[in-house]
Structures are given as structure tokens and as C-alpha cells.
Amino acid sequence: QVHLVESGGGLVQPGGSLRLSCEASGHTFSRYVMGWFRQAPGKEREFVAAITWTGGIYYADSVKGRFTISRHSAKTTSYLQMNSLKPEDTAVYYCSLAVPNGAVIITSSRNYDYWGQGTQVTVSS
């Protein structure tokens, strides 16, 4: 059974940085995508970043140049380094794991099979 746990959220001032981590236990898939999504109050869940089993990396336009996704070589942990944070980055951030059988739309939350419980990120002065 796959279990995802996020950590690293918190309160930070605008312009500051945070690093989120996602530990994936029970994950033995050879083909997978590890993604990060976020959901602000009153808004839909939106794609932030993803990294594939081949090392392919994808970002939402809103975070390009500020956020960096990476993974541990053992493939069980992903990280989201968030720099130059803005108040509009405030949201609950969710770690996710997709196990694709074929082509997959990486930016769609519907294609992800497993989710963490979320961690709050608040950017405010």
C-alpha cells in the first residue's frame, strides 16, 4: 500500500523560501510520476510541478524560475524547493504519485493515483 506524507510547510514572508518534502512508502513502481499540486481557499486544485521516472521535469508557468522539483535517487522522496515566494503562493500543497499505463497528462490531477494529506504554506508579512 502506497502512503505519501508531506512536510516542510509553514509561514514565510514574501520573498522567502521553503522546502517541501514528500516521503512515499510502499512505492515500488518502475514507471511513475511524482507531482505537486496546490489548492487555495475557494479555488480548484492546480498543478505546480512534476518529475517522471526518466527525470523529465514539468512546471506550471506561475512557478517557473522560482520553484525546483527534485527526487531522491531511491525514488521514494520528492522535494519542492520554493524561492521568491509570493502571497499568491499561499495554499495547501499536496504531494501525489501517478502510475501511468501509457501516455498521461501530467498536469491533470485526475491522472494521479495516490495523494498525501497536504501541508499548509502561507506567504504573508
Backbone as a ProteinNet text record, in pm:
[ID]
protein_1_A
[PRIMARY]
QVHLVESGGGLVQPGGSLRLSCEASGHTFSRYVMGWFRQAPGKEREFVAAITWTGGIYYADSVKGRFTISRHSAKTTSYLQMNSLKPEDTAVYYCSLAVPNGAVIITSSRNYDYWGQGTQVTVSS
[TERTIARY]
84.5	0	88	59.9	137.8	84.6	176.5	139.9	233	174.5	252.9	238.1	349.5	346.7	430.4	366	435.9	486.1	590	639.3	708.4	729.7	805.9	725.6	594.9	514.8	530.3	471.3	477.7	446.6	479.3	456.6	588.9	588.1	708.8	672.2	764.8	740.7	757.4	694.3	715.1	863	903.9	1044.6	1123.7	1063.5	1131.7	1127.2	1180.7	1191.4	1140.3	1092.3	1055.2	1091.8	1116.3	1141.6	1043.1	961.9	867.2	928.1	893.8	938.5	818.4	831.6	726.1	790.1	754.9	804.1	698.9	739.2	646.7	685.5	608.7	634.3	551.7	603.5	531.8	536	621.8	631.2	742.3	700.1	797.6	778.2	705	673.6	796.2	813.3	925.7	889.4	762.3	713.5	621.6	656.3	579	604.5	515.1	532.8	506.6	597.3	577.4	543.1	427.1	379.3	350	341.5	297	182.6	77.7	-36.8	-62.2	-142.8	-180.1	-324.6	-383.9	-522.2	-538.2	-576.4	-603	-751.3	-788.7	-929.6	-1019.2	-1124.7	-1219.3	-1175.3	-1060.5	-1009.6	-992.9	-982.1	-960.2	-814.3	-794.5	-657.8	-583.6	-461	-386.8	-248.1	-201.9	-71.5	39	143.8	259.6	384.1	417.4	539.3	531.5	611.5	616.4	750.4	788.7	910.6	878.4	924.8	892.4	1003.7	974.3	1073.4	1196.9	1186	1302.3	1377	1325	1387.4	1329.3	1224.9	1158.5	1094.4	1105.6	1056.4	960.6	853.2	749.2	709.5	681.4	639.6	519.5	437	334.6	404.2	346.9	407.5	423.1	330.1	330	446.9	512.7	622.3	756.8	758.5	884.6	986.3	1109.6	1215.2	1220.4	1116.3	1113.6	1113	1045.5	1034.8	1122.2	1174.7	1254.5	1209.7	1175.5	1137.3	1256.1	1272.6	1379.1	1333.4	1413.7	1378.9	1505.8	1487.6	1598.4	1627.8	1753	1791.9	1719.3	1674.3	1598.7	1454.2	1417.9	1286.2	1171.3	1201.5	1092.1	1061.3	1139.7	1120.6	1129.9	1037.8	1047.9	1055.2	1113.4	1130.9	1079.3	1028.8	988.5	1053.2	1158.1	1224.9	1152.3	1102.4	1023.6	1096.1	1137.9	1208	1124	1162.1	1092.1	941.4	899.9	758.2	676	554	461.1	335	260.5	134.4	41	44.1	-44.1	-0.1	114.5	156.3	92.9	22.8	-42.6	-146.5	-133.6	-223.7	-185.9	-270.3	-231.8	-163.7	-45.2	33.6	23.3	-7.8	-27.2	77.3	132.3	220.6	135	174.4	94.6	184.3	127.9	201.5	110.3	156.8	83.9	159.2	82	141	80.9	140.5	78.9	94.7	-11.1	-4.3	34.8	14.3	50.8	77.4	37.2	55.1	-30.3	18.2	-54.8	-38.5	-147.4	-141.9	-91.6	31.4	97.1	36.7	-20.5	-72.9	-213.9	-275.6	-412.1	-414.4	-480.6	-487.1	-560.3	-644.9	-722.2	-632.4	-510.2	-420.8	-333.1	-349.9	-267.3	-345.9	-277	-342	-333.2	-231.9	-210.5	-182.9	-231.8	-218.8	-177.6	-100.3	-71.1	-182.4	-166.4	-270.9	-262.4	-151.2	-134.6	-59	9.4	80.2	55.2	25.7	-10.6	113.9	108.5	210.3	141.5	187.6	129.9	239.3	218.9	315.8	251.9	303.7	242	343.5	328.7	414.3	345.2
-119	0	123.9	215.3	338.1	443.3	509.6	614	732	851.6	972.6	1067.5	1123.2	1216.8	1339.3	1456.4	1581.4	1641.6	1723.9	1801.1	1925.4	2021.8	2140.4	2266.6	2258.8	2378.7	2473.2	2592.2	2687.3	2827.5	2922.4	3063.8	3128.3	3202.8	3268.9	3405.3	3498.5	3632.2	3633.5	3727.4	3739.3	3752.1	3680.8	3678.1	3567.1	3501.6	3395.9	3262	3160.3	3026.7	2920.4	2811.9	2692.8	2571.9	2460.4	2335.6	2230.7	2180.7	2074.8	1939.3	1840.3	1703.5	1611.6	1505.4	1405.2	1267.7	1196	1060.1	962.2	875	777.4	638.4	583.7	447.7	348.9	228.5	126.8	146.6	234.6	268.2	186.9	91.5	7.8	12.2	111.2	120.3	162.8	103.2	140.2	259	271.7	385.5	467.4	593	675.2	822.1	902.1	1046.8	1097.1	1172.1	1234	1380.6	1420.3	1555.3	1633.9	1764.9	1856.3	1939.5	1949.3	2033.1	2124.2	2226.9	2314.4	2358.8	2391.8	2437.2	2550.2	2667	2783.1	2785.3	2853.6	2859	2911.3	2838.6	2881	2856.4	2791.6	2766	2617	2579.9	2440.6	2402.8	2272.8	2223.3	2245	2295.6	2325.1	2260.7	2229.1	2167.8	2267.9	2217.7	2301	2250.4	2122.6	2065.9	1914.5	1851.7	1705.8	1659.6	1538.4	1475.6	1330.4	1283.8	1148.9	1050.1	922.6	818.3	830.3	901.8	921.6	1050.8	1125.6	1252.1	1373.1	1353.3	1466.4	1556.7	1686.8	1783.3	1881.9	1909.9	1998.7	2097.4	2221.9	2325.7	2400.4	2448.8	2545.2	2677.1	2752.1	2879	2973.1	2965.8	3058	3036.9	2921.3	2893.5	2875.2	2877.4	2859.4	2964.4	2918.9	3009.7	3035.1	2993.8	3014.7	2882.4	2782.2	2652.6	2550.4	2456.1	2347.7	2214.9	2120.7	1987.3	1893.8	1803.6	1705	1578.8	1474.2	1349.7	1284.4	1203.8	1125.8	1013.5	972.1	867.6	737.1	715.4	593.8	604	716.7	743.7	746.6	736.3	734.2	870.5	970.5	1103.7	1208.3	1302.2	1416.7	1543.5	1646.1	1773.7	1885.6	1988.3	2108	2227.1	2279.5	2398.6	2520.6	2603.3	2719.2	2845.8	2924.9	3050.4	3168	3285.9	3409.3	3393.6	3345.5	3317.9	3445.8	3432.5	3543.9	3511.1	3612.5	3585.5	3494	3503.8	3418.6	3272.4	3240.9	3101.6	3035.8	3113.9	3059.4	2955.9	2835.6	2725.2	2603.9	2503.4	2371.3	2299	2249	2180.9	2029.8	1960.7	1816.1	1745.7	1641.5	1552.5	1443.5	1398.1	1297.2	1203.5	1087.5	986	926.8	929.6	868.2	744.5	641.6	518	495.6	554.7	551.2	417.5	378	259.7	296.5	422.8	472.3	619.5	692.8	837.8	897.6	1000.7	1063	1214.2	1284.1	1429.4	1463.7	1501.7	1518.6	1630.6	1729.4	1845.4	1825.3	1710.5	1686.5	1602.4	1653.6	1581.5	1448.7	1435.6	1311.7	1192.4	1219.8	1111.2	1061.5	1116.4	1076.6	979.9	874.1	764	773.2	839	846.3	991.3	1027.3	1164.3	1166.6	1270.1	1295.7	1376.1	1404.7	1474.9	1626.1	1675.1	1817.4	1887.6	1994.4	2077.2	2223.7	2303.6	2443.9	2528.6	2610.6	2711.5	2847	2935.9	3069.8	3171.7	3257.8	3363.1	3496.1	3557.3	3679.1	3756.5	3888.7	3972.3	4003.1
0	0	0	-91	-103.4	-7.9	59.4	154.2	131.6	114.1	90.1	208	252.7	364.6	329.1	333	307.1	437.3	424.7	538.1	484.9	573.7	536.9	516.2	528.4	511.7	630.1	616.7	726.6	680.7	766.2	739.7	700.1	589.8	542.6	487.5	496.3	442.8	291.5	224.1	79.5	46.7	-58.7	-96.7	-29.4	68	140.6	68.7	137	77.5	173.3	115.1	189.5	105.2	173.4	102.9	152.3	61.9	94.9	60.7	141.6	116.6	111	33.5	22.4	31.5	137	155.5	105.1	13.6	-44.2	2.7	94.1	140.9	58.9	43.5	-32.8	-182.8	-229.8	-372.2	-436	-524.4	-593.1	-744.6	-792.4	-934.6	-1014.4	-1131.4	-1217.3	-1306.9	-1339.6	-1418.2	-1330.1	-1306.7	-1213.9	-1241.5	-1189.2	-1190.8	-1049.1	-995.9	-864.6	-887.8	-838.6	-865.8	-739.3	-758	-652.5	-709.1	-629.2	-661.4	-542.3	-564	-453	-468.7	-355.3	-355.7	-256.6	-308.4	-225.2	-190.3	-81.7	-42.2	-154.3	-182.7	-284.7	-427.3	-443.9	-578.6	-601.6	-728.6	-762.9	-740.1	-723.4	-710.2	-842.4	-834.1	-955.8	-953.4	-1071.9	-1090.5	-1057	-991.2	-959.6	-1032.5	-1010.6	-1069.9	-1066.9	-1153.6	-1156.3	-1209.1	-1167.1	-1216.2	-1248.6	-1364.9	-1409.7	-1376.2	-1400.1	-1371.1	-1458.8	-1571.2	-1658	-1625.5	-1529.2	-1492.6	-1563.3	-1640.5	-1703.6	-1599.5	-1618	-1518.7	-1585.4	-1514.1	-1565.6	-1456	-1496.7	-1402.5	-1457.7	-1365.9	-1403.2	-1435.8	-1528.4	-1568	-1448.3	-1355.3	-1242.1	-1146.3	-1154.3	-1061.2	-1130.3	-1262.5	-1335.9	-1294	-1271.6	-1231	-1081.8	-1008.7	-863.3	-786.5	-841.1	-774.1	-846	-769.6	-826.3	-765.9	-852.7	-806.2	-825.5	-731.6	-741.3	-669.2	-678.8	-610.7	-559	-456.8	-404.4	-503.2	-510.6	-604.9	-579.8	-459.4	-427.7	-470.1	-532.2	-590.4	-492	-363.1	-267.5	-207.4	-241.2	-184.8	-294.8	-292.8	-382.6	-298.7	-357.4	-289.5	-379	-315.5	-387	-317.8	-378.9	-326.8	-381.6	-292.4	-331.9	-290.1	-387.5	-361.9	-409.6	-365.4	-406.1	-390.4	-277	-255.2	-254.4	-307.2	-317.6	-238.8	-197.6	-125.5	-205.1	-336.1	-418	-421	-362.2	-348.2	-226.2	-145.8	-27.2	-65.7	-9.9	-43.1	40.6	34	83.4	-32.2	-6.3	-109.3	-88.8	-198.8	-195	-279.5	-223.6	-296.1	-360.7	-477.9	-547.3	-626.7	-658.7	-734.2	-839.7	-963.7	-1074.1	-1120.3	-1154.4	-1206.9	-1344.5	-1446.7	-1578.8	-1649.3	-1721.9	-1807.3	-1949.2	-1982.8	-2115.5	-2104.8	-2208.5	-2205.8	-2094.2	-2031.7	-1921.6	-1930.3	-1898.5	-1890.8	-1752	-1743.8	-1614.2	-1532.9	-1598.2	-1527.2	-1474.3	-1502.4	-1457.5	-1331.5	-1228.2	-1101.6	-1115.4	-1216.2	-1234.4	-1266.1	-1313.6	-1353.7	-1240.2	-1122.5	-1009.8	-922.3	-881.3	-811.9	-660.1	-611.8	-467.2	-427.3	-306.5	-258.1	-112.2	-78.1	61.3	125	252.9	327.6	310.1	256.6	232.9	344.2	307.4	405	370.6	472.8	451.5	429.3	325.6	300.2	300.8	388.2	398.1	376.6	278.2	247.7	284.7	390.3	441.7	524.4	520.4	603.6	735.9
[MASK]
+++++++++++++++++++++++++++++++++++++++++++++++++++++++++++++++++++++++++++++++++++++++++++++++++++++++++++++++++++++++++++++

